[in-house]
Amino acid sequence: MTGRDGLAAWQALAAHAETLRGVHLRELFAADAGRFERFSGRLDDLLVDWSKQRVTAETMDLLVDLARACGLEARRDAMLRGEKINVTEDRAVLH
């Protein structure tokens, strides 16, 4: 295994996805009356709604673990510092 497949966080997420494969959204909404509030957010007119996806609180935790394992926080910080992370254009991305 190489790349993401070799990451323990990816393997944990893939195993978790298998446990949700047979779960229907009706079951997830029936088990959690606050599902929409828990898995959605709004910024001005933009609504991000994860509630209608086959995700749980564990899914979200595993996604955060994967992002950290991939170094996403360091890459975000580099972007915000104005580092040249756009390698194809050799410049910062906040332009």
Buried (B, 14 or more C-beta within 10 A) or exposed (E): EEEBEEBEBBBBBEEBEEEBEEEEEEEBBEEBEEBEEBBEEEEEEEEEEBBEEBBBEEBEEBBEBBBEBBEEEEEEEBBEEEBEBEEEEEEBEEE
